[in-house]
Amino acid sequence: MVNLSIRLLLGGWGKMDKDMEQVKQILAKDRFAIDTVGIELVEVEPGRAVVRLEVGEKHLNGLGIMQGGAIFTLADYALAAAANSHGMVAVTISATISYFRAVSTGTLLAEAIEESFDPKLATYTVRVTNAEKQLIALVQSTVYRKNIPLCPG
């Protein structure tokens, strides 16, 4: 991964490890995603993250299928982890989601991948899949990178 090579040249493994710990600390404060929705961070590395959700009754809408907002929240949590993995605050300025398959049970994974990285803007693709690797939803997003460290000090 190109970003990994750049990260190693700029700050080495110690900096990368510190950035990943900072991302984990920030995401752990997201009470809605963790406590209400039930999302779990599985992996995070520069420009990439994977999160998981066990679909439960609380995620279902009146038709008995997973509510679109819950799927978007899962994707957004993966995006937040990947976008902030460089140690600087990144916030979403645009996101679009397409839904491909209804879900009522099982485990969903959302994997966010950095597609482009610039000092101010970056783009990401988030794939939400089920345990059978079937595509459930796809998110395309742009984030704005603020010139603010994720965890000052």
N, C-alpha and C positions, 0 to 999 in steps of 0.2 A: 504494500500500500504506500503510495507516494507520500501521503500526509504523515505516516509513521516515520518514514525516512527523514522528512523535514523536521518533525518533532525531535527525533534523536539528535540531529545536527544542532538544533537550537537549544535544547534543554536536557537531553539525555533521559535515561530511564527514570531517574529520581523525579524529575519534573512531571513526566507522564503519569507516574504512580500517584503523585500528589494531586494532579488534575482529576484523575479518576476518583480518588477519595473525596475530593471536593464535590464532584458531581453527585456521588452517592449521598453525601450529607445534605445537599440541597434538595435532592429528590425525596429523601426520607421525610422532609417537612411537608410534602404535598399530602395533606390529610384526606382530601377528596379522592385522589387517585388510589391511595393505599387503603384507607379505612372504609370509605363508602363503596368504591368500585371493586377493590380487591386486587389491584395490579401489583405484580412482583417484578423487580429488576433482575434480569438473568445475567446479562453481560453488558459491559460498556468498555469501549476503547476509543481512541481518537477517530471521530467521524462515523462511528457505528455504535448501535445499541440494540439489545433484544430485551423485550419485556413479555410477561406471560399473564394470562387471566383464565381462571376456571369459570366457565359460564354457569351461572346459577339462576334461580328463579327471580332474584332481585334485578337481574339484567334484562328480563323479558318484558316486552310491551304487551298491549291488549290482545294482539294476535298470536301471542305465544312464541314470538321470535325475538332475538336479541335487539334491543333498542339501538338505533343508529348512533345516538349520542354516546353510548357506552363503548361502541367500537371506535368512534372518533377519539374518545378519551384515552383508550389504550394506545392508539397510534400517536396521539399527541405526547403521551408520556415517553414513548420511545424516541420521538423527535427531540423532546427536551433533553434527554440524556445525551443523544448523539451531538446535538448542536452546541451544548455547553461543555462538551468533553475536551475542548481546547483551553479551558481555564478562564475564559472570558464570558461575560453575560451575553446570551443570545436570546432574542425574543422573536416569536413568529409574527410576520407581517402579512403573510398570505398562506392559505391552505385550502386545497380542494380535495374532496374525497369522492371516490366512486365505489359503490357497493356491487358485488358480483354474486354473492351467495348468502342465503339466509342461514342463521345458526340458532339452535335452541339449546344445545348441550355441548359439552366437551371442553377442550383446552384451546385457547387461541394464543398465537405468538405474533408479536409485531416486531419487525426488524427495520430499523431506520438506517439508511445508508447515505452518506454525504456524496452528492453528485458534483458539486462545485464549491470551492472555498476561496473567498476573497476577504480582505481585511474588514469590509463592511457588510457584505451580503454573502449568503451561502444558500444552496438549494439541496433539498433532501427528498428522497423517495422512501416511503414507509409501506411495506407489504404486510398485511394482516392475513395470516393463514391459519388453518385448523391443523389438527394432529396428522391428517392425511396429506398435508402440504398443499391443500386446495386453496386458491386465492379467494379470500372473503371480501377484502377491500384494499384499495390502493390510495395512498395520500401523496400528493405532490405539494411541497411547501418551500417557502422562502423565509429565511430568518435574517434579522438585522443584528449585527454584532456590535454591541456597545463597547466603548473603550473603558470598561469597568471590570476589574478582576472578579471572578466568581465568588471568591472568599478573600476579601481584602486582608492584608497582613501577612 
